Amino acid sequence: MKTHFYTQDIINICDNKHLTVDEIFLYISEKYPSAWKSSIYRNVEELASEWMLKKVVGASKKTYFEKSKAPHIHLVDEITGDIIDMDITSIPDFQLPKWFTANNYDIKIFWQFTK
């Protein structure tokens, strides 16, 4: 990867958050005013291709990024676009067949949250 001095900042910003490239750019540009959005976009896409960030397509096909972490499910509010993580182990008896090895997965449940 062509490393930029703010790559680690991007990873840190995305820790436990679901952020768009625009949102990541706002965080980065506060610290590095000379950063370009196109450079941030390329970095984020490359980090996702190297599994350092996870790409999540949410409501209305909007793309979010998060720091890769333990396997989890995304609950996506169809109205607000909010994304909530849910531990996959909270689903009783969730098991893949013994003959199946998952390298990666992306489970999303689209719903309307009630508060």
Backbone bond lengths (Angstrom), bond angles and torsions (degrees), N, CA, C in turn:
res aa  C-N    CA-C-N  psi(-1)  N-CA   C-N-CA  omega(-1)  CA-C   N-CA-C  phi
1 M - - - 1.453 - - 1.515 108.93 -
2 K 1.294 116.81 138.30 1.447 122.39 174.17 1.532 106.87 -73.96
3 T 1.313 116.51 104.04 1.457 120.95 -171.45 1.522 111.50 -81.78
4 H 1.296 114.44 134.27 1.460 121.75 173.11 1.516 107.64 -110.77
5 F 1.298 116.19 155.61 1.459 118.46 -174.46 1.518 113.20 -68.35
6 Y 1.321 119.92 -8.61 1.468 120.75 177.91 1.520 113.79 -107.71
7 T 1.316 117.92 11.23 1.467 121.05 179.65 1.523 111.36 -60.27
8 Q 1.337 117.10 -46.60 1.469 119.87 179.39 1.530 110.71 -63.72
9 D 1.326 117.13 -34.23 1.469 120.36 176.07 1.524 110.91 -61.63
10 I 1.328 117.17 -41.01 1.467 121.00 178.75 1.525 109.85 -60.99
11 I 1.318 116.50 -45.92 1.469 120.24 179.44 1.526 110.38 -61.06
12 N 1.314 116.83 -44.59 1.470 120.94 179.94 1.533 111.69 -63.85
13 I 1.307 117.15 -40.58 1.465 121.98 -179.63 1.533 110.77 -62.33
14 C 1.320 116.54 -36.31 1.468 121.40 -175.52 1.528 113.30 -84.79
15 D 1.325 117.88 0.94 1.460 121.01 -178.57 1.527 110.24 -67.86
16 N 1.328 115.44 119.58 1.475 122.93 179.63 1.522 113.41 60.12
17 K 1.327 117.59 30.11 1.466 122.29 177.47 1.518 109.11 -138.36
18 H 1.309 115.81 155.39 1.464 122.89 172.42 1.524 105.66 -113.04
19 L 1.329 116.78 105.81 1.463 121.10 -173.90 1.521 111.47 -124.28
20 T 1.334 115.80 145.66 1.464 121.37 172.87 1.526 108.47 -81.92
21 V 1.323 116.97 166.50 1.463 120.53 176.44 1.521 109.80 -59.97
22 D 1.330 117.88 -38.46 1.466 120.45 178.39 1.525 111.37 -60.64
23 E 1.321 116.73 -42.16 1.467 120.44 179.37 1.531 111.00 -67.58
24 I 1.321 116.58 -41.00 1.467 120.24 177.19 1.523 109.35 -62.21
25 F 1.328 116.47 -43.31 1.462 121.01 179.06 1.532 111.63 -58.53
26 L 1.338 117.13 -40.51 1.469 119.63 178.94 1.525 111.29 -61.00
27 Y 1.323 116.93 -44.09 1.470 120.41 177.70 1.528 111.22 -62.47
28 I 1.336 115.96 -47.14 1.471 120.51 -177.52 1.519 111.09 -65.23
29 S 1.329 117.40 -42.70 1.466 120.30 -176.20 1.527 112.76 -67.43
30 E 1.341 117.28 -21.63 1.469 119.17 174.29 1.533 110.20 -66.82
31 K 1.323 115.52 -40.25 1.460 120.42 -178.55 1.526 111.91 -86.13
32 Y 1.337 116.17 -35.32 1.464 122.27 -178.04 1.528 109.25 -126.89
33 P 1.317 118.38 83.45 1.470 121.17 -176.10 1.529 114.80 -57.93
34 S 1.324 117.54 -21.91 1.468 119.38 -178.50 1.532 112.77 -87.29
35 A 1.324 117.73 0.30 1.475 120.88 179.58 1.528 110.43 -66.27
36 W 1.318 115.97 143.01 1.459 121.87 177.93 1.515 109.12 -104.25
37 K 1.324 116.08 142.43 1.463 120.49 -179.88 1.528 110.94 -60.52
38 S 1.316 117.90 -38.90 1.467 120.25 -179.72 1.528 110.91 -63.00
39 S 1.310 117.50 -35.71 1.460 121.20 178.13 1.526 110.35 -69.60
40 I 1.318 116.80 -40.42 1.466 120.95 177.08 1.526 109.09 -63.17
41 Y 1.320 117.36 -43.82 1.462 121.85 179.29 1.532 110.58 -58.79
42 R 1.328 116.78 -47.45 1.470 120.01 179.79 1.527 111.06 -61.99
43 N 1.329 116.93 -42.62 1.465 121.00 179.20 1.518 111.28 -62.49
44 V 1.328 116.56 -45.29 1.464 121.05 -178.55 1.530 110.12 -63.50
45 E 1.317 117.57 -44.79 1.463 121.15 178.69 1.527 111.37 -63.11
46 E 1.320 117.08 -40.51 1.456 119.84 179.13 1.526 110.98 -68.86
47 L 1.323 118.01 -40.52 1.465 120.96 176.51 1.526 110.49 -61.62
48 A 1.318 117.18 -37.40 1.467 120.90 177.25 1.533 110.51 -67.74
49 S 1.319 117.57 -39.41 1.468 119.89 -179.90 1.526 111.57 -67.87
50 E 1.328 116.96 -23.82 1.469 121.84 178.20 1.530 111.79 -96.52
51 W 1.325 117.47 9.79 1.468 124.53 177.95 1.527 113.28 64.09
52 M 1.332 117.74 20.63 1.463 120.26 175.42 1.531 110.01 -85.49
53 L 1.323 115.92 -23.07 1.463 123.51 171.11 1.516 106.94 -128.10
54 K 1.319 115.59 151.95 1.465 120.51 175.80 1.523 108.02 -106.08
55 K 1.321 115.31 133.59 1.460 121.91 177.66 1.524 107.82 -92.72
56 V 1.324 116.28 127.39 1.457 122.05 -178.14 1.526 108.17 -124.58
57 V 1.330 116.63 120.61 1.465 120.40 175.95 1.521 106.53 -93.20
58 G 1.323 115.54 117.92 1.456 121.01 -175.87 1.513 112.68 -101.42
59 A 1.323 115.14 -151.76 1.465 121.83 179.79 1.529 109.39 -61.66
60 S 1.297 116.29 147.75 1.469 123.39 179.75 1.522 112.40 57.15
61 K 1.341 116.73 25.75 1.474 123.02 177.95 1.526 112.83 61.90
62 K 1.324 117.83 19.17 1.454 121.91 177.12 1.525 108.74 -73.27
63 T 1.340 117.29 136.08 1.458 121.77 -176.06 1.519 111.19 -99.43
64 Y 1.328 114.16 132.04 1.458 122.37 178.61 1.522 108.58 -122.50
65 F 1.327 115.56 159.41 1.451 121.39 177.44 1.518 108.68 -128.80
66 E 1.334 114.94 145.35 1.457 121.02 176.72 1.514 108.09 -141.96
67 K 1.327 115.57 157.41 1.455 119.07 176.10 1.520 108.26 -68.70
68 S 1.320 116.36 132.35 1.461 120.49 178.98 1.517 109.50 -59.81
69 K 1.315 115.06 134.91 1.458 120.71 -179.22 1.510 109.30 -151.36
70 A 1.307 117.34 -164.68 1.461 121.64 -177.49 1.526 110.85 -54.65
71 P 1.328 116.61 149.63 1.468 120.28 178.91 1.535 111.49 -55.93
72 H 1.310 115.22 135.68 1.460 120.70 179.60 1.520 109.82 -155.08
73 I 1.316 114.42 167.76 1.464 122.59 178.64 1.524 107.83 -105.45
74 H 1.320 116.86 146.87 1.459 121.32 175.66 1.531 109.65 -102.81
75 L 1.313 115.77 124.88 1.456 122.14 171.17 1.524 106.04 -97.53
76 V 1.329 116.52 118.96 1.461 121.70 -173.78 1.518 109.86 -113.38
77 D 1.331 116.71 121.22 1.458 121.86 176.24 1.526 108.32 -77.49
78 E 1.325 117.07 118.16 1.466 121.53 -177.70 1.527 112.71 -67.76
79 I 1.321 117.74 -23.71 1.468 121.02 -178.68 1.525 111.18 -83.75
80 T 1.330 116.88 -53.79 1.470 120.86 -174.51 1.518 113.53 -92.45
81 G 1.333 117.28 -20.96 1.455 120.81 -175.55 1.517 113.05 84.20
82 D 1.341 117.61 -2.08 1.464 121.12 178.95 1.520 110.17 -58.27
83 I 1.332 115.37 143.59 1.456 121.43 178.23 1.524 108.23 -121.79
84 I 1.310 115.57 129.72 1.460 121.59 177.89 1.516 107.56 -120.55
85 D 1.334 115.99 135.69 1.460 120.47 177.24 1.516 110.15 -85.40
86 M 1.343 115.34 141.15 1.458 121.23 176.10 1.528 107.57 -130.51
87 D 1.301 116.37 129.11 1.460 122.02 179.41 1.522 109.14 -61.71
88 I 1.312 116.10 130.00 1.464 120.31 -177.57 1.530 111.53 -65.01
89 T 1.317 117.12 -25.53 1.462 119.69 -179.69 1.524 111.69 -73.27
90 S 1.334 117.84 -8.93 1.466 119.99 177.72 1.531 111.92 -78.63
91 I 1.332 116.73 -6.09 1.459 120.91 174.82 1.523 107.22 -91.03
92 P 1.316 117.90 115.58 1.473 119.96 -177.61 1.527 112.11 -59.28
93 D 1.290 115.20 136.14 1.468 122.89 174.87 1.526 114.30 59.34
94 F 1.350 117.21 27.54 1.466 118.81 176.92 1.520 108.22 -76.62
95 Q 1.310 116.28 110.71 1.450 121.61 178.89 1.521 109.09 -143.66
96 L 1.306 114.60 138.27 1.460 119.22 173.30 1.524 108.05 -82.95
97 P 1.318 117.41 154.42 1.470 119.07 176.32 1.532 110.50 -57.25
98 K 1.313 117.47 146.27 1.468 122.22 -176.41 1.529 112.08 -59.99
99 W 1.323 117.91 -28.76 1.456 121.75 -178.73 1.528 112.77 -82.54
100 F 1.342 117.74 -3.62 1.461 122.56 -174.60 1.528 110.07 -108.59
101 T 1.327 116.45 127.56 1.457 121.54 176.29 1.524 108.21 -114.20
102 A 1.314 116.01 119.86 1.463 120.33 179.95 1.525 109.40 -91.30
103 N 1.325 116.68 121.91 1.461 121.27 174.33 1.516 110.31 -83.14
104 N 1.317 115.06 -31.69 1.456 120.87 -178.95 1.524 107.11 -164.87
105 Y 1.297 116.59 154.73 1.454 120.26 173.89 1.513 109.18 -154.61
106 D 1.312 114.91 161.48 1.452 121.68 179.73 1.521 107.01 -141.69
107 I 1.315 115.95 100.29 1.455 120.92 -179.90 1.520 108.07 -105.02
108 K 1.347 114.78 123.75 1.461 120.57 178.06 1.513 108.31 -127.33
109 I 1.300 115.47 139.15 1.457 121.19 174.29 1.524 105.77 -118.09
110 F 1.318 116.36 118.61 1.466 121.22 179.10 1.516 108.31 -94.22
111 W 1.311 115.34 129.98 1.456 121.00 -176.22 1.514 108.40 -155.15
112 Q 1.290 115.56 177.04 1.460 121.03 171.76 1.532 106.92 -113.56
113 F 1.324 114.80 114.91 1.459 119.65 -178.05 1.526 109.74 -71.47
114 T 1.296 115.84 142.19 1.453 121.19 172.77 1.512 106.96 -112.18
115 K 1.303 115.65 137.95 1.474 119.50 -176.88 1.497 110.87 -119.48
